[in-house]
Amino acid sequence: MSKSTKATVVFLALMVGVVVYLSLRIPAFECEVCLTFGQERVCRTAASGSRKEAIESAVTSACGTLASGMSESIRCQNTRPDSVTCVPK
């Protein structure tokens, strides 16, 4: 094998390793976010390795239900949640 082929194989193996590691990481926080957008209010729960990531995931999930279209989704995700409750796992 040439040097470039070996380098490519090593790089791909490292990338697969990183993806597997990040996918199997045990969530450290579980957060419930309640959000009002337009006339509707929903609550969604998400878990992640950090509190911030768990909140962002829950907001994204809530906005997936509340908003339609890209501009509404962006406005929804920039809306302050009504409540945020996080617990360590």
C-alpha distance (Angstrom), angle and dihedral (degrees) to the residues before:
residue distance angle dihedral
M1 . . .
S2 3.77 . .
K3 3.81 122.5 .
S4 3.79 92.5 -107.0
T5 3.81 91.8 52.3
K6 3.81 91.3 50.4
A7 3.80 91.1 47.5
T8 3.80 90.7 50.3
V9 3.82 92.4 49.9
V10 3.83 91.5 48.8
F11 3.81 91.6 47.5
L12 3.81 92.9 49.6
A13 3.82 91.6 47.0
L14 3.81 90.1 52.2
M15 3.80 91.8 48.4
V16 3.81 91.6 50.5
G17 3.81 89.1 48.9
V18 3.81 92.2 51.9
V19 3.81 92.4 48.3
V20 3.81 92.1 49.3
Y21 3.82 92.1 46.4
L22 3.81 93.5 50.1
S23 3.81 91.8 44.8
L24 3.79 94.5 52.0
R25 3.79 96.3 43.6
I26 3.80 110.9 127.4
P27 3.81 112.3 -118.5
A28 3.79 113.1 -113.6
F29 3.82 97.8 -167.9
E30 3.78 136.3 37.0
C31 3.80 115.9 -162.5
E32 3.78 133.2 -173.7
V33 3.79 115.1 -154.7
C34 3.81 124.3 -169.2
L35 3.79 114.6 -161.6
T36 3.80 135.4 -179.9
F37 3.79 118.3 -153.8
G38 3.78 122.1 166.7
Q39 3.78 107.2 -26.8
E40 3.80 96.9 -31.4
R41 3.79 134.4 85.5
V42 3.80 125.6 -163.4
C43 3.78 136.2 171.9
R44 3.80 122.6 -146.4
T45 3.80 133.6 -179.2
A46 3.80 127.4 -145.0
A47 3.81 136.5 169.8
S48 3.78 129.6 -150.1
G49 3.77 145.4 149.9
S50 3.81 93.4 -88.7
R51 3.79 134.1 33.4
K52 3.81 91.8 -121.0
E53 3.82 93.4 52.4
A54 3.81 91.9 47.6
I55 3.81 91.1 52.0
E56 3.81 92.0 47.2
S57 3.81 90.9 50.2
A58 3.80 92.4 49.3
V59 3.83 91.5 48.5
T60 3.81 90.8 49.0
S61 3.80 90.0 50.3
A62 3.81 92.5 48.7
C63 3.80 92.5 47.8
G64 3.79 90.3 50.3
T65 3.79 86.6 66.3
L66 3.80 98.7 37.8
A67 3.80 104.0 41.6
S68 3.77 133.5 56.9
G69 3.77 120.9 -160.8
M70 3.78 131.9 15.6
S71 3.82 98.6 -81.1
E72 3.81 92.8 49.7
S73 3.81 90.6 46.8
I74 3.80 90.8 53.4
R75 3.82 92.2 47.6
C76 3.80 90.4 47.2
Q77 3.80 93.2 50.3
N78 3.82 89.2 51.0
T79 3.82 91.4 52.9
R80 3.81 115.7 106.2
P81 3.83 110.3 -114.3
D82 3.81 118.0 -115.8
S83 3.79 90.2 -133.3
V84 3.79 139.2 -0.7
T85 3.80 122.5 -164.3
C86 3.81 118.7 -178.7
V87 3.78 129.6 -180.0
P88 3.80 128.0 -175.7
K89 3.80 113.2 -116.8
